[in-house]
Amino acid sequence: MADWELRPASAADVERVAELRAVVLRPDLERLGRYDEQRVRRRLRDGFAPEHSWLITVGGYFAGSVALRPDGDTYWLEHFYLTPETQGAGIGSAVLRHLLDRCDHEHTPVRLNVLQGSPARRLYERHGFTPETQDEVDVIMLRTPPPAEKGTSDAR
């Protein structure tokens, strides 16, 4: 697996991420009869929160994005996209494991939305996500942190 890094996103990154989203989601959205080249980008622009987002780089080059947005007592994993040429190399698993370790340390559940039939669902299931609700287009998945090990304490 290639070396990867997360760097904080900025508002200036929104178009780069919107374009990546359009490329990555196109096959699934077309299969579901939901692809609209303007809407796919607009939805990213409307929901992009750089303060909760990172760009994924491999060898110093843009390879993807991910966001972890707090929402009450949970996080939402959002905008997790890898360029087609970096998919399947273990980078997605490594990034996801890194973010989930943080959430586990905070004892915080994580939710995400994946499209019905998306191959990404297998990645999420391997990392402990299970379906919470679903409809003909979307599957909302939830991962609760593992129970704290005996003998450990978070008392402060």
Contact map, one row per residue, 1 for C-alpha under 8 A:
111000000000000000000000000000000000000000000000000000000000000000000000000000000000000011100000000000000000000000000000000000000000000000000000000000000000
111100000000000000000000000000000000000000000000000000000110000000000000000000000000000010100000000000000000000000000000000000000000000000000000000000000000
111110000000000000000000000000000000000000000000000000000110000000000000000000000000000000000000000000000000000000000000000000000000000000000000000000000000
011111000000000000000000000000000000000000000000000000011110000000000000000000000000000000100000000000000000000000000000000000000000000000000000000000000000
001111100000000000000000000000000000000000000000000000011100000000000000000000000000000000000000000000000000000000000000000000000000000000000000000000000000
000111110000000000000000000000000000000000000000000001111000000000000000000000000000000000000000000000000000000000000000000000000000000000000000000000000000
000011111000000000000000000000000000000000000000000001111000000000000000000000000000000000000000000000000000000000000000000000000000000000000000000000000000
000001111100000000000000000000000000000000000000011011100000000000000000000000000000000000000000000000000000000000000000000000000000000000000000000000000000
000000111111100000000000000000000000000000000000011111100000000000000000000000000000000000000000000000000000000000000000000000000000000000000000000000000000
000000011111110000000000000000000000000000000000011000000000000000000000000000000000000000000000000000000000000000000000000000000000000000000000000000000000
000000001111110000000000000000000000000000000000110000000000000000000000000000000000000000000000000000000000000000000000000000000000000000000000000000000000
000000001111111000000000000000000000000000000000000000000000000000000000000000000000000000000000000000000000000000000000000000000000000000000000000000000000
000000001111111110000000000000000000000000000000000000000000000000000000000000000000000000000000000000000000000000000000000000000000000000000000000000000000
000000000111111111000000000000000000000000011001000000000000000000000000000000000000000000000000000000000000000000000000000000000000000000000000000000000000
000000000001111111100000000000000000000000001000000000000000000000000000000000000000000000000000000000000000000000000000000000000000000000000000000000000000
000000000000111111110000000000000000000000000000000000000000000000000000000000000000000000000000000000000000000000000000000000000000000000000000000000000000
000000000000111111111000000000000000000000010000000000000000000110000000000000000000000000000000000000000000000000000000000000000000000000000000000000000000
000000000000011111111100000000000000000111011000000000000000000000000000000000000000000000000000000000000000000000000000000000000000000000000000000000000000
000000000000001111111110000000000000000010000000000000000000000000000000000000000000000000000000000000000000000000000000000000000000000000000000000000000000
000000000000000111111111000000000000000000000000000000000000000100000000000000001110000000000000000000000000000000000000000000000000000000000000000000000000
000000000000000011111111100000000000000110010000000000000000000000000000000000101000000000000000000000000000000000000000000000000000000000000000000000000000
000000000000000001111111110000000000100110000000000000000000000000000000000000000000000000000000000000000000000000000000000000000000000000000000000000000000
000000000000000000111111110000000000000000000000000000000000000000000000000000000000000000000000000000000000000000000000000000000000000000000000000000000000
000000000000000000011111111000000000000000000000000000000000000000000000000000001111000000000000000000000000000000000000000000000000000000000000000000000000
000000000000000000001111111110000000000000000000000000000000000000000000000000000000000000000000000000000000000000000000000000000000000000000000000000000000
000000000000000000000111111111000010000000000000000000000000000000000000000000000000000000000000000000000000000000000000000000000000000000000000000000000000
000000000000000000000001111111100000000000000000000000000000000000000000000000000000000000000000000000000000000000000000000000000000000000000000000000000000
000000000000000000000000111111110000000000000000000000000000000000000000000000000000000000000000000000000000000000101100000000000000000000000000000000000000
000000000000000000000000111111111110000000000000000000000000000000000000000000000000000000000000000000000000000000100000000000000000000000000000000000000000
000000000000000000000000011111111110000000000000000000000000000000000000000000000000000000000000000000000000000000000000000000000000000000000000000000000000
000000000000000000000000001111111100000000000000000000000000000000000000000000000000000000000000000000000000000000000000000000000000000000000000000000000000
000000000000000000000000000111111110000000000000000000000000000000000000000000000000000000000000000000000000000000000000000000000000000010000000000000000000
000000000000000000000000000011111110000000000000000000000000000000000000000000000000000000000000000000000000000000000000000000000000000000000000000000000000
000000000000000000000000000011111111000000000000000000000000000000000000000000000000000000000000000000000000000000000000000000000000000000000000000000000000
000000000000000000000000010011011111101100000000000000000000000000000000000000000000000000000000000000000000000000000000000000000000000000000000000000000000
000000000000000000000000000000000111111100000000000000000000000000000000000000000000000000000000000000000000000000000000000000000000000000000000000000000000
000000000000000000000100000000000011111110000000000000000000000000000000000000000000000000000000000000000000000000000000000000000000000000000000000000000000
000000000000000000000000000000000001111111000000000000000000000000000000000000000000000000000000000000000000000000000000000000000000000000000000000000000000
000000000000000000000000000000000011111111100000000000000000000000000000000000000000000000000000000000000000000000000000000000000000000000000000000000000000
000000000000000001001100000000000011111111110000000000000000000000000000000000000000000000000000000000000000000000000000000000000000000000000000000000000000
000000000000000001101100000000000000111111111000000000000000000000000000000000000000000000000000000000000000000000000000000000000000000000000000000000000000
000000000000000001000000000000000000011111111100000000000000000000000000000000000000000000000000000000000000000000000000000000000000000000000000000000000000
000000000000000000000000000000000000001111111110000000000000000000000000000000000000000000000000000000000000000000000000000000000000000000000000000000000000
000000000000010011001000000000000000000111111111000000000000000000000000000000100000000000000000000000000000000000000000000000000000000000000000000000000000
000000000000011001000000000000000000000011111111000000000000000000000000000000000000000000000000000000000000000000000000000000000000000000000000000000000000
000000000000000000000000000000000000000001111111000000000000000000000000000000000000000000000000000000000000000000000000000000000000000000000000000000000000
000000000000000000000000000000000000000000111111100000000000000000000000000000000000000000000000000000000000000000000000000000000000000000000000000000000000
000000000000010000000000000000000000000000011111110010000000000000000000000000000000000000000000000000000000000000000000000000000000000000000000000000000000
000000000010000000000000000000000000000000000011111110000000000000100000000000000000000000000000000000000000000000000000000000000000000000000000000000000000
000000011110000000000000000000000000000000000001111111000000000000000000000000000000000000000000000000000000000000000000000000000000000000000000000000000000
000000011100000000000000000000000000000000000000111110000000000000000000000000000000000000000000000000000000000000000000000000000000000000000000000000000000
000000001000000000000000000000000000000000000000111111000000000000111000000000000000000000000000000000000000000000000000000000000000000000000000000000000000
000000011000000000000000000000000000000000000001111111100000000011111000000000000000000000000000000000000000000000000000000000000000000000000000000000000000
000001111000000000000000000000000000000000000000010111110000000011100000000000000000000000000000000000000000000000000000000000000000000000000000000000000000
000001111000000000000000000000000000000000000000000011111000011111000000000000000000000000000000000000000000000000000000000000000000000000000000000000000000
000111100000000000000000000000000000000000000000000001111100011111000000000000000000000000000000000000000000000000000000000000000000000000000000000000000000
000111100000000000000000000000000000000000000000000000111111111100000000000000000000000000000000000000000000000000000000000000000000000000000000000000000000
011110000000000000000000000000000000000000000000000000011111111000000000000000000000000000000000000000000000000000000000000000000000000000000000000000000000
011100000000000000000000000000000000000000000000000000001111100000000000000000000000000000000000000000000000000000000000000000000000000000000000000000000000
000000000000000000000000000000000000000000000000000000001111110000000000000000000000000000000000000000000000000000000000000000000000000000000000000000000000
000000000000000000000000000000000000000000000000000000001111111000000000000000000000000000000000000000000000000000000000000000000000000000000000000000000000
000000000000000000000000000000000000000000000000000000111101111100000000000000000000000000000000000000000000000000000000000000000000000000000000000000000000
000000000000000000000000000000000000000000000000000000111100111110000000000000000110010000000000000000000000000000000000000000000000000000000000000000000000
000000000000000010010000000000000000000000000000000000111000011111000000000000011110000000000000000000000000000000000000000000000000000000000000000000000000
000000000000000010000000000000000000000000000000000011110000001111100000000000111100000000000000000000000000000000000000000000000000000000000000000000000000
000000000000000000000000000000000000000000000000000011110000000111110000000011111000000000000000000000000000000000000000000000000000000000000000000000000000
000000000000000000000000000000000000000000000000100111000000000011111000000111110000000000000000000000000000000000000000000000000000000000000000000000000000
000000000000000000000000000000000000000000000000000110000000000001111100001111000000000000000000001000000000000000000000000000000000000000000000000000000000
000000000000000000000000000000000000000000000000000110000000000000111110001111000000000000000000000000000000000000000000000000000000000000000000000000000000
000000000000000000000000000000000000000000000000000000000000000000011111111100000000000000000000000000000000000000000000000000000000000000000000000000000000
000000000000000000000000000000000000000000000000000000000000000000001111111100000000000000000000000000000000000000000000000000000000000000000000000000000000
000000000000000000000000000000000000000000000000000000000000000000000111111000000000000000000000000000000000000000000000000000000000000000000000000000000000
000000000000000000000000000000000000000000000000000000000000000000000111111000000000000000000000000000000001100000000000000000000000000000000000000000000000
000000000000000000000000000000000000000000000000000000000000000000000111111100000000000000000000000000000001111000000000000000000000000000000000000000000000
000000000000000000000000000000000000000000000000000000000000000000011111111110000000000000000000000000100001111000000000000000000000000000000000000000000000
000000000000000000000000000000000000000000000000000000000000000000111110011111000000000000000000000000000000011100000000000000000000000000000000000000000000
000000000000000000000000000000000000000000000000000000000000000001111000001111110000000000000000000000000000011100000000000000000000000000000000000000000000
000000000000000000000000000000000000000000000000000000000000000001111000000111110000000000000000000000000000000110000000000000000000000000000000000000000000
000000000000000000001000000000000000000000010000000000000000000011100000000011111000000000000000000000000000000000000000000000000000000000000000000000000000
000000000000000000000000000000000000000000000000000000000000000111100000000011111100000000000000000000000000000000000000000000000000000000000000000000000000
000000000000000000011001000000000000000000000000000000000000000111000000000000111110000000000000000000000000000000000000000000000000000000000000000000000000
000000000000000000010001000000000000000000000000000000000000001110000000000000011111011000010000000000000000000000000000000000000000000000000000000000000000
000000000000000000010001000000000000000000000000000000000000001100000000000000001111111000000000000000000000000000000000000000000000000000000000000000000000
000000000000000000000001000000000000000000000000000000000000000000000000000000000111111000000000000000000000000000000000000000000000000000000000000000000000
000000000000000000000000000000000000000000000000000000000000000000000000000000000011111000000000000000000000000000000000000000000000000000000000000000000000
000000000000000000000000000000000000000000000000000000000000001000000000000000000111111110100000000000000000000000000000000000000000000000000000000000000000
000000000000000000000000000000000000000000000000000000000000000000000000000000000111111111110000000000000000000000000000000000000000000000000000000000000000
000000000000000000000000000000000000000000000000000000000000000000000000000000000000011111110000000000000000000000000000000000000000000000000000000000000000
110000000000000000000000000000000000000000000000000000000000000000000000000000000000011111110000000000000000000000000000000000000000000000000000000000000000
100000000000000000000000000000000000000000000000000000000000000000000000000000000000001111111100000000000000000000000000000000000000000000000000000000000000
110100000000000000000000000000000000000000000000000000000000000000000000000000000000011111111110000000000000000000000000000000000000000000000000000000000000
000000000000000000000000000000000000000000000000000000000000000000000000000000000100001111111111000000000000000000000000000000000000000000000000000000000000
000000000000000000000000000000000000000000000000000000000000000000000000000000000000000001111111100000000000000000000000001000000000000000000000000000000000
000000000000000000000000000000000000000000000000000000000000000000000000000000000000000001111111110000000000000000000000000000000000000000000000000000000000
000000000000000000000000000000000000000000000000000000000000000000000000000000000000000000111111111000000000000000000000000000000000000000000000000000000000
000000000000000000000000000000000000000000000000000000000000000000000000000000000000000000011111111100000000000000000000000000000000000000000000000000000000
000000000000000000000000000000000000000000000000000000000000000000000000000000000000000000001111111110000000000000000000000000100000000000000000000000000000
000000000000000000000000000000000000000000000000000000000000000000000000000000000000000000000111111111000000000000000000000000000000000000000000000000000000
000000000000000000000000000000000000000000000000000000000000000000010000000000000000000000000011111111100000000000000000000000000000000000000000000000000000
000000000000000000000000000000000000000000000000000000000000000000000000000000000000000000000001111111110000000000000000000000000000000000000000000000000000
000000000000000000000000000000000000000000000000000000000000000000000000000000000000000000000000111111111000000000000000000000000000000000000000000000000000
000000000000000000000000000000000000000000000000000000000000000000000000000000000000000000000000011111111100000000000000000000000000000000000000000000000000
000000000000000000000000000000000000000000000000000000000000000000000000001000000000000000000000001111111111110000000000000000000000000000000000100000000000
000000000000000000000000000000000000000000000000000000000000000000000000000000000000000000000000000111111111100000000000000000000000000000000000110000000000
000000000000000000000000000000000000000000000000000000000000000000000000000000000000000000000000000011111111000000000000000000000000000000000000000000000000
000000000000000000000000000000000000000000000000000000000000000000000000000000000000000000000000000001111111000000000000000000000000000000000000000000000000
000000000000000000000000000000000000000000000000000000000000000000000000000000000000000000000000000000111111100000000000000000000000000000000000110000000000
000000000000000000000000000000000000000000000000000000000000000000000000111000000000000000000000000000111111110000000000000000000000000000000001100000000000
000000000000000000000000000000000000000000000000000000000000000000000000111000000000000000000000000000110011111000000000000000000000000000000111100000000000
000000000000000000000000000000000000000000000000000000000000000000000000011110000000000000000000000000100001111100000000000000000000000000000111000000000000
000000000000000000000000000000000000000000000000000000000000000000000000011110000000000000000000000000000000111110000000000000000000000000011110000000000000
000000000000000000000000000000000000000000000000000000000000000000000000000111000000000000000000000000000000011111000000000000000000000000011100000000000000
000000000000000000000000000000000000000000000000000000000000000000000000000001000000000000000000000000000000001111100000000000000000000001111000000000000000
000000000000000000000000000000000000000000000000000000000000000000000000000000000000000000000000000000000000000111110101100000000000000001111000000000000000
000000000000000000000000000110000000000000000000000000000000000000000000000000000000000000000000000000000000000011111100000000000000000011100000000000000000
000000000000000000000000000000000000000000000000000000000000000000000000000000000000000000000000000000000000000001111100000000000000000111100000000000000000
000000000000000000000000000100000000000000000000000000000000000000000000000000000000000000000000000000000000000000111110100000000000000000000000000000000000
000000000000000000000000000100000000000000000000000000000000000000000000000000000000000000000000000000000000000001111111100000000000000000000000000000000000
000000000000000000000000000000000000000000000000000000000000000000000000000000000000000000000000000000000000000000001111111000000000000000000000000000000000
000000000000000000000000000000000000000000000000000000000000000000000000000000000000000000000000000000000000000001000111111100000000000000000000000000000000
000000000000000000000000000000000000000000000000000000000000000000000000000000000000000000000000000000000000000001001111111110000000000000000000000000000000
000000000000000000000000000000000000000000000000000000000000000000000000000000000000000000000000000000000000000000000011111111000000000000000000000000000000
000000000000000000000000000000000000000000000000000000000000000000000000000000000000000000001000000000000000000000000011111111100000000000000000000000000000
000000000000000000000000000000000000000000000000000000000000000000000000000000000000000000000000000000000000000000000001111111111000000000000000000000000000
000000000000000000000000000000000000000000000000000000000000000000000000000000000000000000000000000000000000000000000000111111111100000000000000000000000000
000000000000000000000000000000000000000000000000000000000000000000000000000000000000000000000000000000000000000000000000011111111000000000000000000000000000
000000000000000000000000000000000000000000000000000000000000000000000000000000000000000000000000100000000000000000000000001111111000000000000000000000000000
000000000000000000000000000000000000000000000000000000000000000000000000000000000000000000000000000000000000000000000000000111111100000000000011000000000000
000000000000000000000000000000000000000000000000000000000000000000000000000000000000000000000000000000000000000000000000000111111110000000001111000000000000
000000000000000000000000000000000000000000000000000000000000000000000000000000000000000000000000000000000000000000000000000010011111000000001110000000000000
000000000000000000000000000000000000000000000000000000000000000000000000000000000000000000000000000000000000000000000000000000001111110000111100000000000000
000000000000000000000000000000000000000000000000000000000000000000000000000000000000000000000000000000000000000000000000000000000111110000111100000000000000
000000000000000000000000000000000000000000000000000000000000000000000000000000000000000000000000000000000000000000000000000000000011111000111000000000000000
000000000000000000000000000000000000000000000000000000000000000000000000000000000000000000000000000000000000000000000000000000000011111111110000000000000000
000000000000000000000000000000000000000000000000000000000000000000000000000000000000000000000000000000000000000000000000000000000000111111100000000000000000
000000000000000000000000000000000000000000000000000000000000000000000000000000000000000000000000000000000000000000010000000000000000011111000000000000000000
000000000000000000000000000000010000000000000000000000000000000000000000000000000000000000000000000000000000000000110000000000000000011111100000000000000000
000000000000000000000000000000000000000000000000000000000000000000000000000000000000000000000000000000000000000011110000000000000000011111110000000000000000
000000000000000000000000000000000000000000000000000000000000000000000000000000000000000000000000000000000000000011110000000000000011111011111000000000000000
000000000000000000000000000000000000000000000000000000000000000000000000000000000000000000000000000000000000001111000000000000000011110001111100000000000000
000000000000000000000000000000000000000000000000000000000000000000000000000000000000000000000000000000000000001111000000000000001111100000111110000000000000
000000000000000000000000000000000000000000000000000000000000000000000000000000000000000000000000000000000000111100000000000000001111000000011111000000000000
000000000000000000000000000000000000000000000000000000000000000000000000000000000000000000000000000000000000111000000000000000011100000000001111100000000000
000000000000000000000000000000000000000000000000000000000000000000000000000000000000000000000000000000000001110000000000000000011000000000000111110000000000
000000000000000000000000000000000000000000000000000000000000000000000000000000000000000000000000000000110011100000000000000000000000000000000011111000000000
000000000000000000000000000000000000000000000000000000000000000000000000000000000000000000000000000000010010000000000000000000000000000000000001111100000000
000000000000000000000000000000000000000000000000000000000000000000000000000000000000000000000000000000000000000000000000000000000000000000000000111110000000
000000000000000000000000000000000000000000000000000000000000000000000000000000000000000000000000000000000000000000000000000000000000000000000000011111010000
000000000000000000000000000000000000000000000000000000000000000000000000000000000000000000000000000000000000000000000000000000000000000000000000001111110000
000000000000000000000000000000000000000000000000000000000000000000000000000000000000000000000000000000000000000000000000000000000000000000000000000111110000
000000000000000000000000000000000000000000000000000000000000000000000000000000000000000000000000000000000000000000000000000000000000000000000000000011111000
000000000000000000000000000000000000000000000000000000000000000000000000000000000000000000000000000000000000000000000000000000000000000000000000000111111100
000000000000000000000000000000000000000000000000000000000000000000000000000000000000000000000000000000000000000000000000000000000000000000000000000000111110
000000000000000000000000000000000000000000000000000000000000000000000000000000000000000000000000000000000000000000000000000000000000000000000000000000011111
000000000000000000000000000000000000000000000000000000000000000000000000000000000000000000000000000000000000000000000000000000000000000000000000000000001111
000000000000000000000000000000000000000000000000000000000000000000000000000000000000000000000000000000000000000000000000000000000000000000000000000000000111
